[in-house]
Amino acid sequence: MAAPVKVWLKSGREKSLLRKHPWVFSGAIERVEGAPGPGETVEIVNAAGAFLASAAYSPESQIRARVWTFATGEAVDAEFLRGRLVRAIDSRRKLGLLEPGTACRLVFAESDGLPGLIADRYPDYVVCQFLSAGAERWREEIAEILAELLAPRGIYERSESSARRKEGLPSRRGVLRGGEPPAEIEVRMGDADWLIDVANGQKTGAYLDQQRNRVRVAELARGAEAAGDHVTGR
């Protein structure tokens, strides 16, 4: 196996990585050995050559590298991805977020150690966004692992955003695994039933990271009346 490409940082520019910030901006880089392709795993080293992290390289983005792992010698491969996905799914299960008929954000990019990957689970479907060169590089492997771990009826892709364009990647939408999602998926969120269009709705369908906020607003608004007719602009 060939040695990984090294990305050398300018002196003093390793401070954010030492604090475990997962991004390396183009201005922090002194030089790159070779010509790594989009999504290729590279080693980030300081000005003295000491290892800092393994990251996905993105030649088109100002965020030139996104960290997969800060651990020395940890290979970034399909088994690595499986471990991160299992951990993310198990954490949601322990929080009671995978109950039948409900929806939740399964993978929240860097927060789950999977930079650029969003995965939302609706009752029988998973909707994914691959928003970085690294996530795009492992797209097929990630879809296969999600299909195995969750056995959904289908996995649908909504890789459409300005973040993806900044990575030099085209927009993509369509079925990744299984069947096409129905026009509306019924989901229980809080005390309400929602009908979600995951193929054509905003982003992955329903802003699942805002569920708690919706419940809180409903609690505060209970029994109130809208006063829109009395609002005037000044």
Secondary structure, 3 states (H helix, E strand, C coil): CCCCEEEEECCCCCHHHHCCCCEEEHHHEEEECCCCCCCCEEEEECCCCCEEEEEEECCCCCEEEEEEECCCCCCCCHHHHHHHHHHHHHHHHHCCCCCCCCCEEEEEHHHHCCCCEEEEEECCEEEEEECCHHHHHCHHHHHHHHHHHHCCCEEEEEECCHHHHHCCCCCEEEEEEECCCCCCEEEEECCEEEEECCCCCCCCCCCHHHHHHHHHHHHHHCCCCCCHHHCCCC
